[in-house]
């Protein structure tokens, strides 16, 4: 078998697979191999779907390696929402060149989608939505659906619009099929249709899908005109991206990094965060330095320093994680944060008393010093109260400042628990220095 025949056989095999499987294969290949395979898929008009299943950044990197005409033809065959995600990762000048080469209708459609922020309903929607004029009969509506069925990404519902394309109702496909053919669709449509504005935050959109179990939701502009549709698969992708961002931010990790990011780029991405951590560590070290004479006299205090600070950090991260998740899911209405704060303050006191008593008892049993046990007990109690309070205040404050509550919360929290933990332990050591 010749090499050309072998290549043809391999591509033929890939054409039988789901695009998501092909996308996974492309992601595992070396760049030159992936580009070559993409070109072969392109020649069979099969490159658009796998690219739409890939991470947009990866897909954009591969597309940029093709010649411009190939890239334009592939983009024109992709679903508009997937194409926009890919374009958003390309250099501006390349995007402008591609838009100039596309057909006018396609270029206008993609330009409009690119104008919406990516974390809004407009940035998530597909403009491929079934919009039927209200004066249509049921038979005419069915014929219209048949004509557009192959062009639409997904047809879950048909929407009814007036002469200005304002959304006025939604059609159940079941009702449409069983209605008399000459029945006007406005007589069987549901007028209590739920829609989302183009500028609604993606997290709010996700909550609506989660709460009402929608398969799709129409997107409207400020005048109520139907602009597009968001499907449940788009929301799943958005939720995964939001969850990844929150996880990265809680750990103060760079959002741009992935497991296969080259080491030199990872180094450049991580160093700024590590330097910020280093700065906060020196702040805590300054507190320790101020009590150097106390540590010299009572060396046992140094042993309890990581215990007090570490336990405070662990307790605080529990609170930060729970509060941040609650904010993300809409479980913490604005103006009600004081309830969260009161709960975490109560838990901080209880955790402090219970864990503090345990640590104090261990200190007493180890050194036989009641006052060392008292210092350890009080320091642990105070720090766990501070940890619970800070764990609630930090994400609530970031939200009040219109910042992401997950934004580097761990760095701020660690600074509080380390600095105050050392201060409480060593400050109490100064107070009881003559009895230790």
Protein Blocks (a to p, Z undefined) as FASTA:
>chain_A
ZZklmmmmmmmmmmmpcfklmmmmmmmpcfklmmmmmmmmmmnopmmmmmmmmcfklmmm
mmmmpcfklmmmmmmmpcfklmmmmmmmpcfklmmmmmmmpcfklmmmmmmmmmpcfkbf
klmmcfbdcdddfkbcfklmmmmmmmmmmmpmbafbccdddfkopafbdcdfklmmmpcf
klcfklmpcfkbccddfklcfklmmmmmmmnopabdcdddfkopafbdcdfklmmmmmmm
mmmmmmmmmnopafkbcfklcfklmmmmmmmmmmmmmmmmmmmmmmmmmmmmmmmmmmml
mmmmmmmmmmmmmmmmmmmmmmmmmmmnopacghilmmmmmmmmmmmmmmmmmmmmmmmm
mmmmmnopaklmmmmmmmmmmmmmmmmmmmmmmmmmmmmnopafkgoklmmmmmmmmmmm
mmmmmmmmmmmmmmZZ
